[in-house]
């Protein structure tokens, strides 16, 4: 019999393993299905043991221009993240250190825009993009991704800036620092964790964005989400090929997230999100 004092620890550990298995099972099943044939993918009962094949990945490469879709995802994700940080960093700085009686209302209004279903803004944004000649362009996707993530970026940086002791800023001002010097040489270095976590999170959100990519782009500027959707046809879903395309789409961002998890967790822990 286990020691009663250790029983809560054992139960928590067991619960953590169960939660982990439940969270990772869909991803594991996706990877498993990508190595099956189409008949094996729809086999009932599901097959756990089979002879793996790479034909689905070969077919995805042959049927789709994977490198083009991946290039579009990289450009739109990184571009929207850089532009978003360039806008959100000074905006959050102003709200954190030069508060007015409307600052809280502005922050809540910005956050409330994330509560609106994206489809509610589809028609006006589509018309604007069409009128401006930006349909199926990386420029349109970059702008929309930036605007979509901007409220989250401002909120995360705002909470990060609020953790900076005001005495440090007062000391900088007494030494003659102007606003730009204070922002560049004091605020940004002290909030590097928040900046990193905000950038990483918004990069992931932009990479995974499917709604706007499917509605504002097609062959030329389509992202990897567009490539995945192309495997749904009137003839039905090709589960094995769809799984292979999904694995190829999520693999880069999963690997990137794995290597940057230390910076992401550090930023989220030390004030970026509360």
N, C-alpha and C positions, 0 to 999 in steps of 0.2 A: 504493500500500500504506500502511495506517495505521501510525503510529509504534508500535513494539512496547511502549513504555512506557505508551501509552494504551490498549492492547488490553484489560487488565483492566477499565478504566473503561467502555469501550464494551460489553464483555460484561455488566457489571453493569447498565448502562443498558438494554440490550436485554432482559435478564432481568426487570428491573423493569417494563418496558412490557408484556411478555408476561403477567406475573403480574397486572398491573392490568387488562388486557383480559379475562383469565379470570375475575377477580373481578366485574367490572362487566357482563360479557356477559349473565348472567341478568337483571339489573335492566334493562338496555337492551332485551332481548327482551320483558320484561314490559311495558314502556312501549310498545314497538312493537305488540305484540298488542292492547293496549287500544284502539288506533285502527283495528283491523280489524273486518270483519264476522265472524259466526260461521263462515261457509264459508271465508273467507280465513284464519281462525285455525287451521283444521284441514287446510288445503291441503297436499298433498304433491306436489312438494317445497315447503318453506316459502317464503313470499313475503317478499322484502325490499323490493320496490317495489310500491306499491299506492296507491289513492286513500284517504286517511285519512277517518275519520268520527267524529263525536262521539256517535253514537247509543247507544253502550254507557254512557257517562257519564250521558246523559239517562235511560236505562233504570234505572241504579243509583239515581239521584235519585228516580225515580218509584216504584220498587219498594221501596226501603229508606229509612228515616228517617235519612239520613246524619248530620244535625246531632245527633240524639239519641245515636247510637252514638259520634260524635266527642266529644260532651259527657261521656259516661260514661268514655271513655278519658282525657280531660283530668283529670277529677275524681279518678279512681282512681289515675292515675299520679302526679299532683302530690301528692295526699293521702298516698299510701304513701311517697313520697320524703321529704316533710316529717316525717311520723311516724317513719320509719326513721332519719333524721338526728338527730332529737330523742332517740332511744333509743341509737343507735350512738355518737354523739359522746361522751357521758359514760362509756359502757361502755368504749370504746377508751382514753379518758383514764385511767380507773382501771387498766386492764390495762397500759398503757404506762409509767406513772409510780409505780404502787403494786403492783409485781409480787409474787406469791407463788410458792411451788414448784408450784402447780397452774395457774398462768396459761397456760403453754404447752399443758397438757393441755386446758384449756377452749377455747382457740383452735382446737386441732386437732379437738376434738369438734364445735365449731360448723361448721368447714369440712367435716367428714365428713357433716353433714346434707345438704349439696348433692350428695353422691354417691348418695343414695337416689333411685330413680326416683319422680317425683311421683305416679305412679299408686298407689304403695304407701301413700300417705297419703290417697288420694282418699275411700275409704269412711268413715273416722272423721271427716274434715273435712266431708264431705257430711252425715253424720248430725248433727254438731254444728250446722251451719248450718241444717238442717231443723228441729231441735228448738228452736233459738233464733229461728226465724222469719226467718232472714236469707237464704234462698235467693232468687236473682234480685234482690239489692240491691247497691248500690254499697258499702255498709258491709262486707259480706262480702268482696268483691273487694279492697277497700283493705286490710283486715286480712291477707288471705292474701298479697297482693303484698308487704306490709311484712315479714311473717315469712319469705317466700321470699328476699327480698333482704338481710335483716338480717345473715346471716353474712358476705356479701361486703362490706357496708358497714363492719362492725366491723373486718375484716381490713385494708381499705384505709385507714381512719382510724388504725388501730393503727400501720401502717408509716409513715404520714405523721407522726404524733406522735413516733415514734422518731427522726425527723430533727431534732427541736428540741433544741438544745444544753441539757443539764441545768444549765449555769451560769446560763442566763437564768432558769430557774425558781427556782434557789437565791437569785439576787439579788432576785427578787420576794418570796420568803418572808422574806428578811432585812429587806425594807422593810415587812413586816407584812401581806402579802397572805394572805388565807385561801384555802381551796380554791376557793370560788365565784369570787372575784376573780381568782385565778390562772387558772382555766379560761376565764373570760369575757374577761379583758383581756389575757391573755398567750398562752394555748394556741390559742384560736380564731383570733385575728388572724394568728398565725404559720403556721397550717395552712389558710388560706383556699383555697389551691390544691388541697389534698387534699379539702377539703369540697366544692369546686365540681366536681371530677372525679368524686367519689363520687356526688354528687347527680345529675349529668348521666347517668352510667352507669346508675344505678338507675332514673332516669326512663325511659331508653330500654328497659331490661329490662322494666319494668312495662308500657310502651306495647305492646311486642311479645309480651307473655305471652298465649298462646292456650289452653293446657291448662286452666287454672283458669277462665278466662273462659267457655270452652265448656261446662264441667261445672257451674259454679255460677251461671250466668246465662242468660237467654234474651232475651225481648223488652224488658223494662223496664230492666235494668241491663247489657245486653250491650254489649261494647266493639266496636271496629272489627274485631277478630279474629272476633267472632261474626257480624258482617255479611258478612265474606268467606266464612265457612263456609256461609252460607245459599245460596250459589250452587252448592253441590253437592247434587244432587237424584237421586231414583231414575231420572229420565230421562237422567241423565248430567251431565257437567260442561260448563258454558257457558264455554268458555275465554276468549272475548273479554270477556264481562261480568265474569267472575272476575278477569281482568287489570285491567279498569277499576276494579273495587272495591278491588283490592290497591293500585293506584296512588293512589287516593284515601285509602287507609288509611295508607300509608307516607309520603306527600308531606309532611304536617305535621312528622313527626319527622325526616325527612331534611333539610328546610329548617332546622329548629331546630338539628340537629346541625351543619349547615354553618356557621351563624352563630356557634355556640358552640365550634367546633373549636379555636380558639386557647386558650380556657380549659381545655378538656378535655385537650389535648396538654400544656399547661403543668403541669397538676395531675398527670398521669400521669408526666411526666418528672421533676418535682421531688419524688419520694418517695411519691406515692400508691400506686404499684404498682411492685414490684421483681421 
